[in-house]
């Protein structure tokens, strides 16, 4: 998607959530669905161009930096839930020196 390649994806909720309208969806267990989608896209330059443009735009919402920051927030939240309550109030530098 990030390079402008139109995407054909499995019709799974997680992929629909990430890809939105920027992909063509098929039954992951159906070779006929996949073949049909490839042929339809190959015969529709306008749809190829639309999926390409939408895909590049959609992929911009998912950066490695954003992923890392969200992952760090989850780790911090989990760590706080496991730390004793008195450590929550300390500053990071203060906690490290003890």
Secondary structure by P-SEA (a helix, b strand, c coil): cccccbbbbcccaaaaaaacccccccccccaaaaaaaaaaaaacaaaaaaaaaaaaaaaaaccaaaaaaaaaaaaaaaaaaacccccccccaaaaaac
